[in-house]
Amino acid sequence: MSDRDKHLGEQHRSTGITIREFYDNNRERLVVELLAGEEGMSRLLTSANIHRPSLALAGILDLYTFDRIQVLGNTELLYLAKLSGEERRSALDTIFQFDLPCVVVSGGKEPPQHLVKLAETNGVPLFASSLSTARLFHQAIACLDEAFAMRTQVHASLVDVYGVGLLITGRSGIGKSEIALDLVERGHRLVADDVVTVTRWAKGMLIGSANPTLGHHMEIRGLGIIAVQRLFGIRSIRHHKRVEVEVHLEEWEESQDYDRLGLDRRSVSLLDVEISCVTVPIYPGKNITVIAEVIAMDHLLQLGGVDTAQDFAQAHQRILDSEAQGGPPGRGAAAAMPGDGNQ
């Protein structure tokens, strides 16, 4: 492994989450309350999908995916309500012969008494949600995607600079924390320092957050541990931020050929998602904080369709072409830059 890649941690995906963890983390978002089966809260949820057991209640079990959260919505409850008491008990007994992780009754409906009894007897957590079935599915899938998402830990600092998530990386002791602290002092917002947890959400989006133990603390060599929120106020921190650009710090080497024009845009892969990467050579006296701000602003320009390096190169080429055709000598590439009032 090269020094360039050592800051990347091991990628991993959760193989399971207990029902209690899922409930504690998402109870407010899903508007759920526990009705029965509390002893089964340690059951392991291993699937990021949800299932409605309509066919299973009717006795069709060939494709029954019982290892998922089971949601009983209006369709299932209306079907059960039309059955006789014995048929209703038989239908519910059918699905409870499987090792269900949990059952959720949506729409604020009252669950059948036999369902409550089965949940308690079998130790299967039974929840009720006031959300409609469609809304519950939407929210629960988002929660499950987050719980089972690919994630890694990166030795870096993550700062929100002008709304752009800058992931500052480099070898230990190169000054990542000091640069992050300087950015915070200039009004930007710290997300995490030293250890950044990066999670891949849907649609190839990377979200960075702080390690729960470290929180928004920073270790400054020679000073020690500081609490950023206490020193700079609530506006100095963010709990989550999209990771958009990696700023990789390296010691200046005379023999190294560094990019001077910015025409060769680089990217790196993190959790199989490509993000922009800018390598910044550092030496004593160089103002990396201002450079980090400019990197963020330049990224915003690129998102708006403006590529300064390409514009400069094209303007310079037009001058060379004009001179080659016998035109007047150009005054330099800047004379033909778009938007500078000289065209």
BELUR-V805130 format. One record per pair of residues at least 24 apart in sequence whose ideal C-beta (glycine too) atoms are under 6 Angstrom apart, sorted by the first residue. I is the first residue (numbers start at 0). J is the second residue. Records with the same first field share a line. If there is no record, write none. Layout:
I = J / J
This chain:
6 = 153 / 154 / 155 / 168
8 = 151 / 152 / 153
10 = 149 / 151
12 = 149
13 = 147
15 = 43 / 45
16 = 44 / 146
17 = 41 / 43
18 = 42 / 44 / 101 / 124
25 = 142
28 = 138
29 = 128 / 138
30 = 128 / 129 / 130
31 = 126 / 128
32 = 127
33 = 126
34 = 125 / 127
35 = 115 / 118 / 119 / 125
36 = 118 / 119 / 122 / 123 / 124 / 125
38 = 122
39 = 122 / 123 / 124
40 = 124
42 = 100
44 = 100
47 = 143 / 147
49 = 139
52 = 94
55 = 94
56 = 90
65 = 97 / 99
68 = 101
69 = 99 / 102
70 = 103 / 105
71 = 104
72 = 105 / 132
73 = 106
76 = 108
79 = 111
88 = 113
91 = 117
95 = 121
99 = 123
103 = 128
105 = 132 / 135
106 = 131
144 = 201
148 = 198 / 199
149 = 199 / 270
150 = 198
151 = 197
152 = 194 / 196
153 = 195 / 197
155 = 195
156 = 192
157 = 190 / 191 / 195 / 207
158 = 182 / 187 / 189
159 = 188 / 237 / 240
160 = 187 / 292 / 295
161 = 295
163 = 243 / 295 / 298
164 = 240 / 241 / 242 / 243
165 = 244 / 246 / 291
166 = 242 / 245
167 = 246
168 = 245 / 247
169 = 248
173 = 248
176 = 217 / 219
178 = 287 / 288
181 = 288
182 = 288
183 = 231 / 235
188 = 235 / 236 / 237
189 = 215 / 227 / 236
190 = 237 / 240
192 = 217
197 = 242
199 = 270 / 272
203 = 272
205 = 242 / 272
206 = 239 / 241
207 = 240 / 242
208 = 239
244 = 275 / 298
245 = 274 / 276
246 = 277 / 291 / 294
247 = 278
248 = 279 / 281
249 = 280
251 = 280 / 282
260 = 308
261 = 308
262 = 308
310 = 337
